[in-house]
Amino acid sequence: MPTPPLVPRWPAPPAAFRRPATAGSRRSALCGWPAAAQSSPRSQTTNQLKSLLVTGPAGLREQLRALSVTALVITCARLRPTADLADPEQATKTALRRLARRYQYLSEEIADADGQLRTLVAAAAPRLLALPGVGPEVAGQILTTAGDNSDRLRSEAAFAHLCGVAPIPASSGRTHRHRLNRGGDRAANNALYVVVLGRLRYDPRTRRYADRRTTEGLSKPEIIRCLKRYVAREIYNLLATHTADDRPTPPPTTSKAA
């Protein structure tokens, strides 16, 4: 008796995501850029700068503690300590100037990487940068997660699972709620979180939604989880449409005369 053919459990991914991931493709070129453009080392330098002020001499601390980060970096970079490093104040000034100049160097490096990343993202998915709250770093991370041909991008719901924003039921009795999804690509999840935070601050439609859901009894983390799910749907539909539009049209077939 012949064995029946296996029926796939999930439908085939849309044609927009079935292309092979080639080494020279635009999205493959983005793989290393989110890590190169991240601002974590600069944030660490800022924390070191402020910590050094806390433990530094009182006179220097009172002079610099009220400054903003930008003004603090500029002021510390212009310090002119003497060569007497045995003096605590001069040693602190030397360390502050070194940290401030490191901050300035990292800022220039991040700005340069952001410009190059924006060029790559604009070539791969220009409409992605037009979405509210989506910058070059967020767009680069989303494109890196999606890839050229991820076999998990079978649908918009699969993309939500890939980003870790699919709702996980956690209801009990008469309480209906969803809990945090700890799976998926956490870098992509963080990128969606950044988009949601920006929209909650600047997008009127998102703020109206948050107010309405607050009156319905949802907490702020639950509202953010809902918004991340909506943003994932919006980005998936845009990427699928853009990739489908970029597919080359096949040449017309000419029928031979009988």
C-alpha positions as CSV (number, residue, x, y, z in Angstrom):
1,M,0.0,0.0,0.0
2,P,1.6,3.3,-1.0
3,T,2.5,5.8,1.7
4,P,0.3,8.9,1.5
5,P,2.2,12.1,0.9
6,L,3.0,14.2,3.9
7,V,0.9,17.3,4.4
8,P,2.8,20.2,5.8
9,R,1.6,21.4,9.2
10,W,2.1,25.1,8.3
11,P,1.3,26.8,5.0
12,A,4.2,27.7,2.7
13,P,5.7,31.1,3.4
14,P,4.7,33.9,1.1
15,A,6.7,34.4,-2.1
16,A,8.1,37.6,-0.6
17,F,10.2,35.6,1.8
18,R,11.0,32.5,-0.3
19,R,14.0,34.0,-2.0
20,P,17.4,32.4,-1.2
21,A,19.7,34.3,1.2
22,T,22.6,35.2,-1.0
23,A,25.9,36.5,0.5
24,G,25.8,39.6,-1.7
25,S,22.2,40.6,-1.0
26,R,21.3,43.9,0.6
27,R,19.8,42.3,3.7
28,S,22.8,40.1,4.2
29,A,25.0,43.1,4.2
30,L,23.1,44.4,7.2
31,C,23.9,41.5,9.5
32,G,26.9,43.1,11.3
33,W,25.7,46.7,11.4
34,P,23.3,46.7,14.4
35,A,26.2,45.6,16.6
36,A,28.6,48.2,15.1
37,A,26.1,51.0,15.5
38,Q,25.0,50.2,19.1
39,S,25.5,52.9,21.7
40,S,26.2,50.6,24.7
41,P,30.0,51.5,25.0
42,R,29.1,55.2,25.0
43,S,26.5,54.6,27.8
44,Q,29.1,52.8,29.8
45,T,31.5,55.7,29.4
46,T,28.8,58.1,30.5
47,N,28.2,56.0,33.7
48,Q,31.9,56.0,34.4
49,L,32.1,59.7,34.0
50,K,29.3,60.3,36.5
51,S,30.7,57.7,38.9
52,L,34.1,59.4,38.9
53,L,32.4,62.7,39.8
54,V,30.7,61.2,42.8
55,T,34.0,59.9,44.2
56,G,36.1,62.9,43.1
57,P,37.2,66.0,45.0
58,A,34.4,68.1,46.4
59,G,35.4,71.2,44.6
60,L,35.4,69.6,41.2
61,R,32.2,67.7,42.0
62,E,30.3,70.9,42.9
63,Q,31.6,72.5,39.7
64,L,30.5,69.8,37.3
65,R,27.6,67.9,38.9
66,A,24.8,70.2,37.7
67,L,25.8,70.0,34.0
68,S,23.9,67.9,31.4
69,V,25.7,65.0,29.8
70,T,26.5,67.1,26.7
71,A,27.8,70.0,28.7
72,L,29.7,67.7,31.0
73,V,31.5,66.0,28.2
74,I,32.5,69.3,26.5
75,T,33.7,70.8,29.8
76,C,35.7,67.7,30.8
77,A,37.3,67.4,27.4
78,R,38.6,70.9,27.8
79,L,40.2,70.3,31.2
80,R,43.9,71.0,31.5
81,P,45.3,69.0,34.3
82,T,48.9,69.4,35.4
83,A,51.5,66.7,35.3
84,D,51.3,66.2,39.1
85,L,49.3,63.0,39.2
86,A,49.9,62.7,42.9
87,D,47.4,65.4,43.5
88,P,43.9,63.8,43.7
89,E,42.3,66.7,41.9
90,Q,44.7,66.6,39.0
91,A,44.5,62.9,38.7
92,T,40.7,63.1,38.6
93,K,40.8,65.8,35.9
94,T,43.1,63.6,33.8
95,A,40.7,60.7,34.1
96,L,37.7,62.9,33.4
97,R,39.3,64.3,30.2
98,R,40.2,60.9,29.0
99,L,36.6,59.6,29.5
100,A,35.1,62.7,27.9
101,R,37.3,62.3,24.8
102,R,36.4,58.7,24.6
103,Y,32.8,59.7,24.7
104,Q,33.3,62.1,21.8
105,Y,35.2,59.5,19.8
106,L,32.4,57.0,20.3
107,S,29.8,59.6,19.3
108,E,31.6,60.3,16.1
109,E,31.8,56.5,15.4
110,I,28.1,56.0,16.1
111,A,27.1,58.9,13.9
112,D,29.3,57.5,11.1
113,A,27.9,54.0,11.5
114,D,24.3,55.3,11.6
115,G,24.8,57.2,8.3
116,Q,26.1,54.1,6.6
117,L,23.4,51.9,8.2
118,R,20.8,54.4,7.0
119,T,22.1,54.0,3.4
120,L,21.9,50.2,3.6
121,V,18.4,50.3,5.1
122,A,17.2,52.8,2.5
123,A,18.4,50.5,-0.3
124,A,16.9,47.3,1.3
125,A,13.6,48.7,2.6
126,P,13.1,52.5,2.1
127,R,9.5,52.5,3.4
128,L,10.6,51.0,6.7
129,L,12.3,54.2,7.7
130,A,9.1,56.2,7.0
131,L,7.3,54.4,9.8
132,P,6.9,56.5,13.0
133,G,9.5,55.6,15.6
134,V,11.7,53.5,13.2
135,G,15.2,54.7,12.9
136,P,18.2,53.2,11.2
137,E,19.2,51.0,14.1
138,V,15.7,49.6,14.6
139,A,15.2,49.0,10.9
140,G,18.6,47.3,10.6
141,Q,17.8,45.0,13.5
142,I,14.4,44.1,12.0
143,L,15.9,43.4,8.6
144,T,18.7,41.3,10.2
145,T,16.1,39.3,12.1
146,A,13.9,38.8,9.1
147,G,16.8,37.9,6.8
148,D,16.4,37.2,3.1
149,N,14.6,34.0,3.4
150,S,13.7,33.0,6.9
151,D,11.5,29.8,6.7
152,R,9.8,30.9,9.9
153,L,8.2,34.0,8.2
154,R,5.2,32.0,7.0
155,S,2.7,34.6,8.1
156,E,2.3,37.7,10.1
157,A,1.7,35.6,13.3
158,A,5.0,33.7,12.7
159,F,6.9,36.9,12.4
160,A,5.3,38.0,15.7
161,H,6.6,34.7,17.3
162,L,10.0,35.3,15.8
163,C,10.2,38.7,17.5
164,G,8.8,37.4,20.8
165,V,5.6,39.6,20.7
166,A,3.0,36.9,20.2
167,P,0.5,36.9,23.1
168,I,0.7,34.1,25.5
169,P,-2.6,33.3,27.3
170,A,-2.3,33.4,31.1
171,S,-6.0,33.6,32.0
172,S,-7.3,32.1,35.3
173,G,-10.9,31.9,36.2
174,R,-12.7,35.2,35.3
175,T,-9.4,37.0,34.8
176,H,-8.5,37.2,31.1
177,R,-4.9,38.3,30.4
178,H,-1.8,37.5,28.5
179,R,1.7,37.3,29.9
180,L,5.2,38.2,28.7
181,N,6.5,36.2,25.8
182,R,10.1,35.3,26.7
183,G,10.9,33.5,23.4
184,G,11.9,34.8,20.0
185,D,14.7,37.1,19.0
186,R,15.3,39.4,22.0
187,A,17.1,42.0,19.9
188,A,14.2,42.3,17.6
189,N,11.9,42.4,20.6
190,N,13.9,45.3,22.0
191,A,13.7,47.1,18.6
192,L,9.9,46.9,18.7
193,Y,10.0,48.1,22.3
194,V,12.0,51.2,21.2
195,V,9.4,51.9,18.5
196,V,6.6,51.7,21.0
197,L,8.2,54.0,23.5
198,G,8.8,56.6,20.8
199,R,5.2,56.4,19.6
200,L,3.8,56.6,23.1
201,R,5.6,59.9,23.5
202,Y,5.1,61.5,20.0
203,D,2.3,59.7,18.2
204,P,-1.2,61.0,19.0
205,R,-2.9,57.9,17.7
206,T,-0.8,55.6,19.9
207,R,-1.4,57.8,22.9
208,R,-5.2,57.7,22.4
209,Y,-5.0,53.9,22.2
210,A,-3.0,53.8,25.5
211,D,-5.5,56.1,27.2
212,R,-8.4,53.9,26.0
213,R,-6.8,50.7,27.1
214,T,-5.9,52.2,30.5
215,T,-9.5,53.0,31.1
216,E,-10.3,49.4,30.3
217,G,-8.1,48.3,33.2
218,L,-4.9,47.3,31.4
219,S,-1.5,48.0,33.0
220,K,1.2,49.9,31.2
221,P,3.3,46.7,30.5
222,E,0.2,45.0,29.0
223,I,-0.4,48.0,26.8
224,I,3.2,48.0,25.6
225,R,2.9,44.3,24.8
226,C,-0.3,45.0,22.7
227,L,1.4,47.8,20.9
228,K,4.5,45.7,20.1
229,R,2.2,43.2,18.5
230,Y,0.5,45.9,16.4
231,V,3.9,47.2,15.3
232,A,5.1,43.7,14.3
233,R,2.0,43.3,12.1
234,E,2.6,46.7,10.5
235,I,6.3,46.0,9.8
236,Y,5.6,42.5,8.4
237,N,3.0,43.7,6.0
238,L,5.3,46.5,4.8
239,L,8.3,44.1,4.4
240,A,6.1,41.5,2.5
241,T,4.7,44.2,0.2
242,H,8.1,45.8,-0.4
243,T,9.9,42.4,-1.1
244,A,7.1,41.3,-3.5
245,D,7.3,44.6,-5.4
246,D,11.1,44.1,-5.8
247,R,10.8,40.7,-7.4
248,P,11.9,40.8,-11.1
249,T,9.0,40.4,-13.5
250,P,9.5,37.3,-15.7
251,P,9.9,37.9,-19.4
252,P,6.8,37.4,-21.5
253,T,6.5,34.0,-23.1
254,T,6.0,33.8,-26.8
255,S,4.0,31.0,-28.1
256,K,5.2,29.2,-31.2
257,A,3.1,29.3,-34.3
258,A,1.4,26.1,-35.0
